């Protein structure tokens, strides 16, 4: 029987020596930052004056009721909303202090630095090997085969799925179990060596054992990456994240961040009554 180590806020925070208190935030490196961000689909304002930050090598969770703009906010961080006709933003989104929406910034270059893992596992209809190699070859089509092999292996090891697939790299990625497929998709994301990984409900389609494996993987991955995760699972946010942003819908149906703090504070001493009601299960 598979045994999964339990994860608690205390155990993760104990391993995180540089601190997750508000007083320590000034000492942390800001990787992603949104300042007074509003996003419009045509005339509809989907996000209103959002302020948000993700610190380097930390996990930041975005929580809130359905329809409050969590996934929309996540997609602003790698410009995926650009694919929707009529989208425009006000305010700034910066990566390492650089405005990713500046006129001279290539959205493809942004998406290489900021990878994404989606709600449902979505491996390409290709072999396991080709799923990982695809993005690498896209950015470096002349990479020698031996180096490509090493990169594929490193990505699969980084996503803790190498031992499961090393003897079947020619099999279709879709032949794997749901949890393995999601780890394959994480491997595909890290194969191009991004700096940030966005995860949009990455465990919602998985069973509890696979979910805990992904959570353990996230905690391991933050050693090398900055992670931002959208989740409806309050226990998951409490278990894995260092910081949490609480979102709500305004009367005009636009989404806003009503509170942002270290995760332990959000779940034990939130400042906004709406946050307290949501994380305690009284609302949402």
N, C-alpha and C positions, 0 to 999 in steps of 0.2 A: 504493500500500500504506500502511495506517495505521502510523504510527510512534509508539511509546509511550516516553516518557522513563522510564528505569529509576529506581527509588526504593531508597535504601539507608538503613540506620540513620544512617550518618554524615551524609548530605546533609540528612536531616530534622532531626537534632540540631543541625547547624551553623546551620540557619535558626531554631532555637529558643533565642534568646539568654538567656532568663531561667532556663535550666538545668533539667536533669532528674535531678540528683543528689540523694541523700538529704539532703544538707546544705541544699539549696535548697528542700525541700518546705515548710518553715515559712513561706517567703515567698509561697507560692502560695495562691490562694483556693480553699477547699474548696467545691465546688458540691453534690455528693451525698455523704452519709455514712451508713454502716450501722454500728451499734454493738451488739455482742452479739446479732445478729439470728438468731433461730430461726423457721422457718416450718413449720407443720403442715398437712397435709391429713388432717383427722380426727385419728386417733391417731398417724399416721405423721409423723415429723419429717423433712422434706425438706432443711432447712438447719439447721446446728448452730453457734450462736455465731459467726456471720460478722462480721468487721470488715473494712470496705472503704471506700475513698473515691475520688471522682473530682474532679480539680481543674478549675477553670474554664478553658475554652479549651485543654484537653488531650484527647488520645485515650487512654482506658484500655481495655486488652484484658483479657478474662476467658478464660483457657485451662484445659484439663484434659480428662481422658478422658470419653467418653460416659457419661451417667448420673450425673455428679457434681454436678448442680444448677446449671450455668451459666445456662441459660435461665430456670430458676426464680428465681435471684437477680436476673437482669435484669428480670424482670416485677414484682419487688417495688418497683422504682424508679418505676413509674407505676401501681401498684396493679392491674395486670391480673390478678393472682392472686385478687383479690376476686371475680372471676366464677366461681370454682370453689367449689362448695358445701362448707362445712366448713373453709374455710381460715382460719387465724388466725396471728398472729405474736407473738413476744416480742422485746423489745429495741426499738430505735428506728431509723427511717430518716428522715433530715432532708434537706431541700432548702433551701439558703441558711440553714441553722440551724433551720428550722421543721419540726416533726414532721408528716410527710405522712399519718400514720395517727392523728392526733389526732381525737377524736370530732367536732369541728366542721369538719373539712376535707372538702370535696367532692371525691370521686375524679375527677369530670369535670374539675374545675379543675386537678387534678394532671396529668391526661393532656394538657391543653392546654399546660402548661409543659414536660412531658416527653413528646416524641413518640417513635414507634417505627417501625422499618423491619424487616420480617420476612424470614425465610429465603428464601422464594420470592416473586418479584414478584407483587403481588396488586392490580393496578389494578381499580377499580370498573368494571362493565359500562356505562360512560358515556363521553362524549367526553373527549378529553384536557383540554379546558378545564374541563368539569364535574368531572373528577377533582380538579383543584386548587381549584376554587371551592367544592366541597362543604363542606369544613371551615370555610372563611372565612365562608360564609353561615350555617353552623350557629351560630357565635359572634356574628356581626354580620349578621343577616338584612336590615337596612335600609341596608346599605352601597350607595352609589351605583354604578351600572354602570361608570362611568369609573374609579372607584377600584378596583373589583373587577378590572377588566381589568388595571390597573397591578399589582395584587398577584399576579395569576396570572402575568403576564409576569415579575415579579421573582422569583417562586418557581422558575419554569422556568429562568431564567437562573442562579439560585443553585445549581441542581442540574445545571448545564452540559448542559441538554437543549433549551434554547430554539431553538438553530439547527437542531436536528433536526426540530422540531415546529411552528415558528411559522407554517408555511403549511398546516397540517393540524389545527388545533385542534378541528375538528368531528368528526374521525375518532375511532373507539373507541380508548381507551388500550390495549386488548388487541391492537390491530393492530401495535403496536411490537415491535421485537426484544426479547429477554430483558434485555439490558443497558439499553436505553432504558426498558423498563418499570420496572426497578429505580430508575433515575434519576427517572422519573416519580413513583414512590412516595416517594422522598426529597423531591422537590419538594412533594408533597402534605403531607408531614410538616412541612416548614419554612414552608409557606404560612400556618399559623396562628401563626407567630412563637414557637416554643417556645424554651426556654433550654437544654434538653438533648435530644439525639437518641440513642436506644437502637437498636442494630443487632444483630439476632440472625442470625448467619451470612449476612450480606447478599450474599455472593458465591458461596455454595455451589452455586447452580444456573447460574452464568455461566461462559462460556468465558474463557481467560486474558486476552485483549485487553480484554473487558468488565470483568474483575476489576481489572485495572490502572487502568482509567478510574475505577472506583468508588473505588479506593484513593487515586488522585490527588485525587478530589473530596473524600474525607474529610479529607485534609490541608488542603485549601483551606477546607472548612467549619469547621474548628476555630478559625479566626480569629473567628468569630461565635457558635459553639456549643460546648458541652461534649459530647463523644461517648464513649459506652461501647459497646464491641463485643464480642460473643461470637464466637469463631472457633476452629475446629479446625486452621486453617492456620498453622503456626508461622512460616513465612516472611512471611505477611501480618502477623501480630502484630509481628514484628521490624521490618517495613518501616514500618508506619504509626503504631504506638502509642508514647506517651510513658511510660506506666506499665502494668504488667501484674500481674494477680492470678492466682495459680495455685490451682486448686481440685482436691480429691481427695475420694473417697468414704470415709467412715469404716466400720468394721466393722458398725455398725448401719444402713448404707446411706444415712445422711444426708450431705449435702455440706458441706464446710468449706473455707475459704481457708487454705492452709498457708503461703503466702508472697506478699508484696506488695512491690514495689520498682519503681524505674525500669526500663524495658524492657531497657536495655543490661546492667544488672546481672543481671536474671533470666536473660538468654540467655548471659551470659559468666561470671558469678561467683555463681550461685545459692547460697543458704545451706542449702537443704534438698536432700538427696540425691535425693528423689523428683522434685523439680523438675528437677534436672540430668538424671535418667534420661528424663523426659518430653520435655523440649525437645531432647534429643539423639537421640530416636527409639528409645531402649532400652526404653521402656515406653509403653503406651497405644495 
